[in-house]
Structure formats: structure tokens, C-alpha cells
Amino acid sequence: MLDNVRPPPRAELLESWKKLMQHKLNSRTPLNSTQALQCRRLLEWLSTPKPNKPIRPLTPSDLSYARQALLQIEPIERTQHHLDFAKALHSISMSRDFPKTPKATELQWTYLVRAMAMYGESCEAAKMLYEKWAQPEYAVYLTQEDRLLEAVARGLSREGCEAELVELMKYAEDHQVPYDGGLQAVMVNFFAQRDRIDETKEWFTKPRAGGKLPRPSIYRTIASFAMRNNLQEWATSLFVELGELQPRQKHWNVILQAILILGKSLAEVDVMMSHMVHGKSQLSPDAQTINGLLRVAAEQRDVALGEDILALAAKRGIAPDGETHLILFSLRLASNNLVEAREAYKQVRHIQPWTLETKQHLFGQFSKAVNEYLVALAAQQQPDFKLISSLLEAVEEDRIRLEPATVAALCLRFLENDQHFDVMDILSIHSFLYSEAEREIVQSAFVSFCLDPSTSTNRAWGAYQLLQQFFQDTSFERRVELMKGFFRRKRPDMASHVFGHMRAHRNKSYHPTMETYVTCLEGFARFPDPEGLDMVHNMLKMDTSLQPSTKLYTALMLAYTGCGQPLIALDCWAQITQSREGPSYATLEAIFWTLEKKSGGHTQARDIWDKMERMDLEIPPGVYNAYIGAIAGSGNEKEVRALILKMASVVGSEPDAMTLGIAYNALPGQLLQQGFQEWAKGRFPEAWAELMKVGRRMDEYSLCQFKIQRPLKA
């Protein structure tokens, strides 16, 4: 759609490129998949030569900003668009005539390998390592400067590529690459998460380079793994051995956590705290020690344990810090204690522990907890909308990213409470920051809300209007479902507006197809709306992408008949009879229904029937039922009875409830209906009893009508 659109001036695009990348780096916000796609397209356009036209070329710093945004920020999405962007950066960096710095080629290679491992092509990244392994100028980046080997191993682990991961580790060992703490963490985590006992033990006990202790995080993983797999005795011996080595504070903290994880009491933790020694120094528990214990309680959702840990901290004179309150916030949420969660939230937001340089990672944890808090508040039977609104103001102030699922949950609760302006506020702030895949999560929630029969029609329409305003990219298929949904609600006026929005969309792929027109027209046949029908028919007349067909004309016949305009429907019949394609069985059903609604239509109906008999056509029951309706519509009750009696000989099946219902509903008078009812009830008692189950209503002419669902399909 945008291929033929004139782009903004090149200088503006370059400036926007730089501002976007600098913003990403400053806010530590990753590029989403849609941004990666558009950045790659912009990069290719900016790097395309313009003969005989002086332009400002891309500089190495322009590319460097983008590369940093890709590689230095932990991504939320890992997609092909990110990979394509990384490959384009590499290709352009290598092809341009930039001033060559020492090791420029090797550095560009490392950036590409790291990006591939980071965004889902770790197997290809591993192959690139193998290709350069023997070259000294590249080998230095494997384990020293960039630690590419560990980065690729982490990628393989993330993607679940076990065979490739083990092969890479064996290849590294065969080539004298030391097995260090980083590689050990990758391997132990990979197999421990899958509860693979033998492999976990093997990679944990494998000798490490330099004889250093495994990282504290590895011991933490081992403790949880042992508890899940009933290996407490084995794990206990490991932690006893670790304690005898008199390690540093961080290892002691993990030993204390392991005591709780392996099912021991907090009293044993208290005792162990008095025996923490590093060399000749006595170690004392601190806030980090307490925070580690609280994280165990949060993982186990054990509120009582959390309270006991706080009491232990108070006993030892350890004051809670910002991280403590953050963990308590998560613990309260895990136990669904929203009252105390609110207090913990206030404490965390007041202290803001992530402002410390060593604890910047806590902001991500806080953002995740705030999302969980908002979802929990929205899930309450009677949400506190005032509290939710105040939290949303704080979210905007703190620049917290709301997850698509959080936005969806909040929007639905606001819609249920008729707070449309609050929905608009949320969407205007957050919806445009999401990738296409993330936007679909919110769209799906809105569409489900609109289609839910328990949602009132007014609220469904309000939700659709917001969807139309903020999500122009709502898929074609979803728009069709929404149109059908409003027809099911017996609101053809709303359905026609949905159709009109599709037709007016700037992207032609969203325009109605032949099937969409037919579906809409069939809807008008069941739920009449003359004004909406005129609008759709006018759109059809101006739609040069479609050629009229029998199916389309049949749908128009049904729509105009349903809207009380059988004469226009007969014009469509004339178009069909003069076409090369000719009428279908559905067309025959439609014309007989049209003639049922037209005064004196039985005469033309007989003419058509006679022609059908002369052609010796095989007559389906649906067409025969429609013919009976056309005859009944003019009050010919005796002829209707005769047609019903010989139905079996014509179509090969006995009259059913639909046959009797069509005939009864079409008869234009109470006396005719009463006479037919007495006859049908005595002649076809089973079919009549089945018909009585559907119920009856009175129409605008005070005639009784069975609530049969007559198939009106083109």
C-alpha cells in the first residue's frame, strides 16, 4: 500500500532514526517486531544510492545506535523481523566505504553471531562459530572479549536445541576451551529445568576451569531441582560441602535459601546464620540474605513463611529495604491479598530501589508485578475503579510498560462499567507501542467482548467503535465475524456500518470480497434494513473489482425480498435468467420466496415450475418447499395440500416440519391457517408435533407465524 507513497525528506528520516534508537537505549525499551520490520525497510531505503543526487550518507554512528538497541537490551519478542534487521545492518556495514578500524570485519561478524543467537537462529550462529573456530583473529571472541560461545549456548538452550547444544559443548572441550561458570550455568539450567537427573548431575559435577566454585545462581537452581525430583539427600550433601569451604556471603545466602527449599524449618536457617564464616571472618546476614529467603517464600506462595522471615529479620536487627518490599508485593499478589499488596506497592514506589545502579534490574520486576496487580484488580467481582485509575496515572508517570494482556483486561472491565473515556486513555497511551502480534492480543479481547452474547448490544457497539478508532489493522476475518455478530443481535444497521468501514478502508486487502457481500446481503434477508441494503448495493455498483454472478444476484434477491421490495428482487431474477451462468438451486429457492411475498406471485411461480418440469430437473426438498410457499402466499390452500401430498413422489422424501411451517406461515389469513392446521395435524401428526416445538409469534398483520429458521442462502 505504501510502495507508491512519497517518503518524508531524507534529513527528517535520518533524524527520526537517531532519535528512535537513542530513546530505546535511554529507556532500555527493546525494539518490537513491527518496529524492527519498519527500521529494516527504512535502513534499506536510506542505504540505496541516489545517482546524480547529493545525499547525506549513513554514518557508522547511525548503524551503531541501531546495533546497540538490538544487542544491549533484553528483547520481549524474538522474531524473524529482528533477524532480518540485524542481517541488513551487517550487510550494509560491510558493503559501505566506511573508514576501516582495526578488527572491523571481525567485530561485525561477532555482532551478527550474537544477534542470531539472541533472536532465534542459534543453530546458524553455531555453524558460524565452527567456520571461524580455527582462525586466531576470530577465536579470541569465543571465550574472552565477547564470550560468543556462551551467548550461542544460551541461545541454543532458549530454543530447546539439545543435540546442537551438547555438540557445541563437546566441540569446545575437544578444542581446549575451558568449562567456566557461564557455560556451566547454561548446561545445568537447561537440564535442571527439564528434570533430567543424570545430565544435570553430570554437568554440575564436571570440573570447572580454575577450580572456582559454581555460581550462587547454579546452587539455587540445584536446590529447586533436587526438591522436585526427591533428591534432597544428594543436594544436602552438596550444600554441607559448600559450607565447609567457608564461601563468600552470596554463597551463604544460597545455602540458607536451600535449607527452606529442601523442606527444613526457618529455625535451622536461624541457627545456620550464626555459623557463616568466610576465611577467618564471621559473616552476618544482611538485607540481601533476607530478600533471598523472602523470594523462596514468594515462589512457594507461603505467606506464613514470609511473615516468619520478616520476624527473623527484625530479631536480628535487619531493616527491610526497597527490594524487600518489592518481594513482599509479589508475595501478597501470589496469595491474592490485594489489601496488603497495595501497602507494599506504596512502599516500593516510595523507595524506588531500582534507582541504585546495582539494582536497575528491579524495575523490570516491579513492572511485571504492577501488571499482575492491575490484572488482579480487574478480575475482582466489583473492581475498585478509582484505585485502578490512580494506578494507571502512576504507571504513566513511572513509564511502566503495560503488557497487552493487562491492557485487554482493563479495557474490558472499563467497557463493562461504561467508562469509554478511560478505555480511550489507555489505548491512546499504550496501543501504539505494541507490535502487530501484541496488538492482536488486545484486538482479540475486544472482538470476543463484542461477540459475547452476554454483552449488551450498546456495549458491543461502543467496543466496536473503539476498535475501529484505535485498531485500523483489525484483520479482515475479524471484521467479517463482527458484522455477523451484529446481524445475530438483530442490528442490521450496525452490521452495515461494519461493512461500510471495510469498504472505506485505505488498504484494499480489507475491502469486502464477493463472499463478504453475499454474507451481508443474506443478513439483510433475515434482518431487514432497507437503508443499509441501499448503501451496500450502491457500494457494490461502484466496486470495479467484482463481476456480478448468479450467487451475488441471488443474495440481492434474498435481501430485497426480506426488506419488502420483491419487485426489485424480480429485476435481479431477470439478470440471472439472461446471464450465461443461469440460475442455481439456491436461486430457485430465492425466486419462489420472492413470489411468495409478491401479490399474485403464484402465477409466475407456476410458470417457472412448469419450465422446470419440462427440463426434467431433479428437485431438492428445499426448492419444493419454496414452491409450496409461493403457491400458499396467494391463498391457494387446496393446491398447497395437493402439492404436499405428492411431495414424496417428486423429491423422494416425505413432508417435514419445515414444509408444513413454510406453507402455514405463507397462507395470508387466519381462516386459511386454521384449515391448514387441522388438515396437517391429522395427516402428518409427527411432522406437525415437531413443528409445534419451535413456538409461534404474531406478525404485524396479526397472523400466527411459526419461528422456523428458514435457510436463506445464496
Protein Blocks (a to p, Z undefined) as FASTA:
>chain_A
ZZmpccddfklmmmmmmmmmmmmmmnopacdfklmmmmmmmmmmmmpccehiacddddfk
lmmmmmmmmmmpccfbdcfklmmmmmmmmmmmmmpccdcdehklmmmmmmmmmmmmmnop
ammmmmmmmmmmmpmklmmmmmmmnommmmmmmmmmmnopaklmmmmmmmmmmnopacdf
klmmmmmmmmmmnopaklmmmmmmpccehhiacdfklmmmmmmmmmmnopmmmmmmmmmm
mmmnopafklmmmmmmmmmmnopafklmmmmmmmccehjaccdddfklmmmmmmmmmmno
paklmmmmmmmmmmnopacdfklmmmmmmmmmmnopaklmmmmmmmmmmnommlpmklmm
mmmmmmmmmmmmmmmmmmpmbdcfklmmmmmmmmmmnopacdfklmmmmmmmmmmnopak
lmmmmmmmmmmmpcfklmmmmmmmmmmmmmmmklcfklmmmmmmmmmmmmmmbcfklmmm
mmmmmmmnopaklmmmmmmmmmmpmblklpccfklmmmmmmmmmmmgcfklmmmmmmmmm
mmmkbccdfklmmmmmmmmmmnopaklmmmmmmmmmmpmnopafklmmmmmmmmmmpghk
lmmmmmmmmmmmmnopacdfklmmmmmmmmmmnopaklmmmmmmmmmmmnopacdfklmm
mmmmmpgcfklmmmmmmmmmmmmmmlmmmmmmnopaddfkopacdfbdcdddZZ
